[in-house]
Amino acid sequence: MTKITAILPAYNEEISIGSIVLRTKNYVDHVMVVDDGSRDHTSKIAELAEAEVIRHQTNNGKGSALKTGFKAVGNSDIIVTLDADGQHDPAEIPKLVAPIIAGEADMVNGSRYLGKGDKNTPKYRRIGQNVLDKATNISSRLTITDTQSGFRAFAVHTIPSFRFKTKGYGIESEMLVDAANAGLKVKEVETGVRYDVKSSKKHPISHGIQVLVNVLQDMELNRPLYYFTLPGLILACIGTGMGLIFLRDYMTGISITLAPTILMIILALAGAFMMFTGIILDSISRLIERTMNK
């Protein structure tokens, strides 16, 4: 029989944690709440709802909470992660774990945007989501419609694939990159979401910037052609083009100084350096990948 453990990272969720634990217990064998340094009664209420509670003394971030939960999961076949604020519906857990039970996936991502898509997402949030989706997909080489979803299922054998380097909210993107690098089969299923709950403890702009920085750092290692070569090519083209224009102006007497031309030459050289850096790093990455696959 397939044993399922649900991990709920929680921070100051005393209002919702009890009901979420009780509802989740209807669809899994074990519920684990990782209280990430809450200052309210989150832990006490979760224990009253008969969840296993692991408590951090300080607030370290969602990534840190998931790392703790994955390490403590014990004898289970499938891990489900969902937010403790009521944003995700535990009744959709069977839909989420079905591809893993059927052997069709190692990791399943719950997506708000499959099918007809979620039309209730605030526009400002969807714009930010699109940026993060594109950046994450470039870095991971996947095609995921909702890269920031915290509603996911994992076969237990995938645990060693994840670094848990990111302590905060960027963990969702990082886990997709890790899954892709490990060659895991990743599938998406359509899930709902509620926006009438307070779903984030951080301002959406600062949250988005933090996640994007983490994705770009991963891209530096995973997709150097995008991180170095493409921007370098753009800089080299701008520097060369503007340099020729400034040089023409100097030769025809329109300009009396070569300073702008010299600056554009430096810009073009910097772009060329970035281009070759990306090409070299990409070649090294491919060589390492071929060596590891032998």
C-alpha positions as CSV (number, residue, x, y, z in Angstrom):
1,M,0.0,0.0,0.0
2,T,1.3,3.5,-0.9
3,K,2.1,5.6,2.1
4,I,1.8,9.3,1.7
5,T,3.2,12.0,4.0
6,A,2.1,15.6,3.7
7,I,4.6,18.4,4.7
8,L,3.1,21.7,5.6
9,P,5.7,24.5,6.2
10,A,4.1,27.0,8.5
11,Y,4.8,30.4,9.9
12,N,2.3,32.2,12.1
13,E,-0.6,30.2,10.8
14,E,-2.7,29.6,14.0
15,I,-5.9,30.7,12.3
16,S,-5.8,28.1,9.5
17,I,-3.4,25.3,10.5
18,G,-5.9,23.3,12.5
19,S,-8.5,23.0,9.7
20,I,-5.8,22.4,7.0
21,V,-4.2,19.5,9.1
22,L,-7.6,17.9,9.7
23,R,-8.6,18.1,6.1
24,T,-5.3,16.9,4.8
25,K,-5.5,13.8,7.1
26,N,-8.4,12.6,5.0
27,Y,-6.1,12.0,2.0
28,V,-2.7,11.1,3.4
29,D,-1.3,8.7,6.0
30,H,0.8,11.2,7.9
31,V,0.8,15.0,8.3
32,M,4.0,16.8,9.3
33,V,4.0,20.5,10.2
34,V,7.3,22.3,10.1
35,D,6.8,25.4,12.3
36,D,9.4,27.8,11.0
37,G,9.8,29.9,14.1
38,S,6.2,31.0,14.6
39,R,5.5,33.5,17.4
40,D,1.8,32.4,17.7
41,H,0.1,29.1,18.6
42,T,0.8,27.4,15.3
43,S,2.6,24.4,16.9
44,K,0.2,23.9,19.7
45,I,-2.9,23.9,17.4
46,A,-1.2,21.6,14.9
47,E,-0.4,19.1,17.8
48,L,-4.0,19.3,18.9
49,A,-5.0,18.3,15.4
50,E,-2.6,15.3,15.8
51,A,0.0,16.4,13.3
52,E,3.7,15.6,13.8
53,V,5.3,19.0,14.6
54,I,8.9,19.9,14.0
55,R,9.7,23.4,15.3
56,H,12.5,25.8,14.2
57,Q,13.6,28.2,16.9
58,T,13.9,31.0,14.4
59,N,12.3,31.9,11.2
60,N,14.6,30.6,8.5
61,G,12.4,30.6,5.4
62,K,10.2,28.2,3.4
63,G,13.2,26.4,1.8
64,S,14.7,25.7,5.2
65,A,11.3,24.3,6.4
66,L,11.0,22.0,3.4
67,K,14.5,20.8,3.9
68,T,13.7,19.8,7.5
69,G,10.5,18.1,6.4
70,F,12.2,16.1,3.6
71,K,14.9,14.9,6.0
72,A,12.4,13.7,8.5
73,V,9.9,12.1,6.2
74,G,10.8,8.5,7.2
75,N,9.1,5.5,5.8
76,S,6.9,6.9,3.0
77,D,6.5,6.4,-0.7
78,I,5.2,9.8,-1.7
79,I,5.6,13.3,-0.2
80,V,3.0,16.0,-0.8
81,T,3.8,19.7,0.0
82,L,1.1,22.3,0.4
83,D,0.8,25.7,2.1
84,A,-0.6,25.9,5.6
85,D,-2.6,29.1,4.9
86,G,-5.6,27.4,3.1
87,Q,-4.5,28.5,-0.4
88,H,-4.5,24.9,-1.6
89,D,-7.3,22.4,-1.3
90,P,-6.3,19.1,0.3
91,A,-9.1,17.4,-1.6
92,E,-7.0,17.7,-4.7
93,I,-4.2,15.6,-3.2
94,P,-5.4,12.3,-4.9
95,K,-5.2,14.1,-8.3
96,L,-1.7,15.3,-7.5
97,V,-0.3,11.9,-6.5
98,A,-2.1,9.8,-9.2
99,P,0.7,10.2,-11.9
100,I,3.3,9.0,-9.4
101,I,1.3,6.0,-8.3
102,A,0.7,5.2,-12.0
103,G,4.5,5.4,-12.7
104,E,4.1,8.4,-15.0
105,A,6.1,10.9,-13.0
106,D,8.7,11.3,-10.3
107,M,7.4,14.8,-9.4
108,V,4.1,16.4,-10.0
109,N,3.5,20.2,-10.0
110,G,0.0,21.5,-9.2
111,S,-0.7,24.3,-11.7
112,R,-3.2,27.2,-11.5
113,Y,-2.8,27.8,-15.2
114,L,-3.4,24.5,-17.0
115,G,-6.6,24.1,-19.0
116,K,-8.7,27.2,-18.8
117,G,-6.3,28.8,-16.4
118,D,-7.0,30.7,-13.3
119,K,-8.7,34.0,-14.2
120,N,-8.8,35.2,-10.6
121,T,-5.0,35.9,-10.3
122,P,-4.4,39.6,-9.8
123,K,-2.9,41.1,-13.0
124,Y,0.2,42.5,-11.2
125,R,0.9,39.1,-9.7
126,R,0.4,37.3,-13.0
127,I,2.9,39.6,-14.7
128,G,5.5,38.8,-12.1
129,Q,4.6,35.1,-12.4
130,N,5.2,35.2,-16.1
131,V,8.7,36.6,-15.6
132,L,9.6,34.0,-13.0
133,D,8.0,31.2,-15.1
134,K,10.1,32.1,-18.2
135,A,13.3,32.5,-16.2
136,T,12.8,29.2,-14.3
137,N,12.0,27.4,-17.6
138,I,15.1,28.7,-19.3
139,S,17.2,27.6,-16.4
140,S,15.6,24.2,-16.0
141,R,14.9,23.5,-19.7
142,L,11.4,22.5,-18.6
143,T,8.0,23.8,-19.8
144,I,6.1,24.5,-16.6
145,T,3.1,26.7,-16.5
146,D,3.2,27.5,-12.7
147,T,6.8,27.4,-11.5
148,Q,6.0,29.1,-8.2
149,S,3.4,26.5,-7.1
150,G,3.9,25.1,-3.6
151,F,1.4,22.4,-4.1
152,R,3.5,19.4,-5.3
153,A,4.0,15.7,-5.0
154,F,7.3,13.8,-5.0
155,A,8.2,10.1,-5.1
156,V,10.4,9.5,-2.1
157,H,13.3,8.4,-4.2
158,T,13.7,11.9,-5.5
159,I,14.8,13.3,-2.1
160,P,18.6,13.1,-2.8
161,S,18.1,15.2,-6.0
162,F,17.3,18.4,-4.2
163,R,20.0,20.7,-2.8
164,F,17.7,22.9,-0.6
165,K,20.3,25.7,-1.1
166,T,17.7,28.4,-1.1
167,K,16.2,29.1,2.3
168,G,13.4,31.3,1.2
169,Y,10.6,31.4,-1.3
170,G,12.9,30.7,-4.3
171,I,12.8,27.1,-3.3
172,E,10.1,26.3,-5.8
173,S,12.2,27.4,-8.8
174,E,15.3,25.7,-7.3
175,M,13.5,22.3,-6.9
176,L,12.4,22.4,-10.6
177,V,16.0,23.1,-11.7
178,D,17.2,20.3,-9.5
179,A,14.6,17.9,-10.8
180,A,15.6,18.7,-14.4
181,N,19.3,18.3,-13.7
182,A,18.6,14.9,-12.1
183,G,16.6,13.7,-15.1
184,L,13.4,13.3,-13.1
185,K,10.0,13.0,-14.9
186,V,8.0,16.1,-14.1
187,K,4.3,16.3,-14.8
188,E,1.7,19.0,-14.2
189,V,-1.9,18.6,-13.1
190,E,-4.5,21.3,-12.9
191,T,-5.3,22.5,-9.3
192,G,-7.2,25.4,-7.9
193,V,-6.1,28.2,-5.6
194,R,-7.8,30.6,-3.2
195,Y,-6.9,34.3,-3.1
196,D,-9.2,35.2,-0.2
197,V,-6.5,34.1,2.2
198,K,-3.3,35.9,3.2
199,S,-1.0,33.8,1.1
200,S,2.3,35.5,1.6
201,K,4.2,37.0,4.5
202,K,6.3,39.1,2.1
203,H,5.5,42.0,-0.2
204,P,5.0,40.5,-3.7
205,I,7.6,42.8,-5.3
206,S,10.4,42.0,-2.9
207,H,9.3,38.3,-3.0
208,G,9.5,38.3,-6.8
209,I,12.9,40.0,-6.9
210,Q,14.3,37.6,-4.4
211,V,13.1,34.6,-6.4
212,L,14.4,36.1,-9.7
213,V,17.8,36.7,-8.3
214,N,18.0,33.0,-7.1
215,V,16.9,31.8,-10.6
216,L,19.5,34.0,-12.3
217,Q,22.2,32.6,-10.0
218,D,21.1,29.1,-11.0
219,M,21.1,30.1,-14.7
220,E,24.7,31.2,-14.4
221,L,25.6,27.6,-13.8
222,N,23.0,25.8,-15.8
223,R,22.5,28.0,-18.9
224,P,25.7,30.1,-19.3
225,L,24.8,30.8,-23.0
226,Y,21.7,32.7,-21.8
227,Y,23.4,34.2,-18.8
228,F,26.7,35.3,-20.4
229,T,26.7,34.8,-24.2
230,L,23.3,36.4,-25.1
231,P,23.8,39.6,-23.0
232,G,27.4,39.7,-24.3
233,L,26.3,39.5,-27.9
234,I,23.9,42.4,-27.3
235,L,26.6,44.5,-25.7
236,A,29.1,43.7,-28.5
237,C,26.5,44.7,-31.2
238,I,25.6,48.0,-29.4
239,G,29.3,48.8,-28.8
240,T,30.3,48.1,-32.4
241,G,27.4,49.9,-33.9
242,M,27.6,53.0,-31.8
243,G,31.4,53.0,-32.0
244,L,31.2,53.1,-35.8
245,I,28.7,56.0,-35.7
246,F,30.9,58.0,-33.3
247,L,34.0,57.2,-35.4
248,R,32.2,58.5,-38.5
249,D,31.2,61.7,-36.7
250,Y,34.8,62.2,-35.7
251,M,36.1,61.6,-39.2
252,T,33.6,64.0,-40.7
253,G,34.2,66.7,-38.1
254,I,30.8,66.5,-36.4
255,S,32.6,65.4,-33.2
256,I,36.0,66.8,-32.0
257,T,36.8,63.9,-29.6
258,L,37.4,60.1,-29.8
259,A,36.3,59.5,-26.3
260,P,32.8,58.2,-27.2
261,T,34.3,55.9,-29.8
262,I,36.8,54.5,-27.2
263,L,34.0,53.9,-24.7
264,M,32.1,52.0,-27.3
265,I,35.1,49.9,-28.1
266,I,35.5,49.0,-24.5
267,L,31.8,48.1,-24.3
268,A,32.2,45.9,-27.4
269,L,35.3,44.2,-25.9
270,A,33.4,43.6,-22.7
271,G,30.5,42.0,-24.6
272,A,32.9,39.8,-26.6
273,F,34.5,38.7,-23.3
274,M,31.1,37.8,-21.9
275,M,30.3,35.9,-25.1
276,F,33.4,33.7,-25.0
277,T,33.0,33.2,-21.2
278,G,29.5,31.8,-21.8
279,I,30.7,29.6,-24.7
280,I,33.6,28.2,-22.6
281,L,31.4,27.6,-19.5
282,D,28.8,25.8,-21.7
283,S,31.4,23.6,-23.2
284,I,32.8,22.7,-19.8
285,S,29.2,22.0,-18.6
286,R,28.5,19.7,-21.5
287,L,31.9,17.9,-21.1
288,I,31.1,17.2,-17.4
289,E,27.6,16.0,-18.3
290,R,29.0,13.6,-20.9
291,T,31.6,12.3,-18.5
292,M,29.0,11.7,-15.8
293,N,26.7,9.9,-18.2
294,K,29.4,7.4,-19.3
